[in-house]
């Protein structure tokens, strides 16, 4: 058992920053001075789009996980719904491991680009 985990909260500031950076990159891309930096600008636009997509899906998955954790949180329910309980236990373990890793390294860029089976299933 991985015990208590921290969940993603107060993500609106992250989404605000993403939007600000996307607008700035769009302005750079439109600038005649972009020239030699255009490939780098496009690369960062794609990264920020991926971060936004992953975070959006992450929050959806987190919400569903929290709901299911309440349902399958007791051994009695897991025993009554053996197959579903076992499936949830596996998914829950992976989700908790991902959240523990995120707690250790909360860098948004690195977390969203992490090679994770759990994240790969979302997108």
Secondary structure, DSSP 8 states (H G I E B T S, - for coil): ----------THHHHHHHHHHHHHHHHHHHSTT-GGGHHHHHHHHHHHHHHHHHHHHHHHHHHHHHHHHHHH-SHHHHHHTHHHHHHHHHHHHHHHHHHHHHHH---HHHHHH---HHHHHH-
